[in-house]
Amino acid sequence: MPRPYSSQVRHRALSLVLESQKSARQVARDIGCSFDTVHRWLREYRQQDIPPSDKTSFVPVNVIDNPNHSAEIVLPNGIAIRLTDVSQGSLAELVHALASSC
């Protein structure tokens, strides 16, 4: 039977993963629970019916349609996405792929 964790522990774990550079695996070790537990909490949080403005933030970007420029996007969990083609078409494909995976 899974060990019950308080809502404070759950919220702290979610905050650490979503707002810091720590991975879910590291947060699980830090609070003394399994990676599967933290991963489940993240999945449940992401499936909640919360308006996008409460779960995500958007940064305005000016795009110059010039494939000779590159860009780097760093996600809150520290994962960096490097783009060598920042044309409007490639950015639209990236946004579509990210939206589909959520």
N, C-alpha and C positions, 0 to 999 in steps of 0.2 A: 504494500500500500504506500502511495507517495506521501512523503513528509509534508505536512501543511506549512506554508510560509505565510507570514502576515502580509497584509496589503502594503505596508510600508516597505517591506523587503522587496516585494514585487515591483513597486513603483521605483525604488532606488535602482534596482537592476535594470529596468527599462531605461531610466534616465541615463545611467552609465553607458549603456550600449548606444542609445540614440544620440546622445549629446557629447560624448567624449570620444577619444581615440581608441577606447578599449573594445576588444572583440567580445562576442557573446561567450566564447570559451573562457576568456580571462575573467570576465565578470562572474561566471559560474564558479570558477575556482575561488575568487575573492569572497563570495558570499557563502561558499560551502554547499553548493547544490550541483546537480548534474547539468551538463550542457543541454541535454534534451529538455530539461525544465525551463531554462532561460529561452531556448529556441521556441518552445510552446507558448510562453508568455508573449514573445515577440509576434508570433503568428496570430495569436488571439487579439493582440493590440492592433495589428495591421488590418484585421478583418472587421474591426468595429466600424459602425456607421458614423464616422466623425467627419464633419465637413473638411474638405482639403485644406482650408486656411488654418485649421487647428493642428493638422498633422505635418504639413509641408510648408516650405517657404520658397519663394521664387525670387530670383535675382535678375534684374533686367540685363539683357545682353544686346549689344549692337553687333550685327553680323554684316560683314563686308564679304560679298560673294567672291572670295579669292582663295582657291585651293592651295595656294602657296604658303598660307599661314597655318600654324598649329595651335592647339589649345589643350589645356589640362583642366579636368574637373575633379575636385577632391570631395568625396562624399563624407558625411559626418563620421562614418566608421573608419575613415582613413584610407579607403580604397581610392586610388587615383585612376582616372580614365584619361588616356592621352589620345588626342585626335590629330592626325596628320593632315586631314582634309576637313576644313571647317566651312565648306560651302553650305548654303542653305539646304540643299537636298540631303547632304549627309547628316546635318543636325536634325532635320525632320525625321530621318530614319532612326536616329538614336533616340529621340524623344518618343517615337512610336514604339520602339522596342522596350524602352524603360516603362512606358505606360502599360504595355501588354503584360509585363512581368509582375506588376503590382497586384 
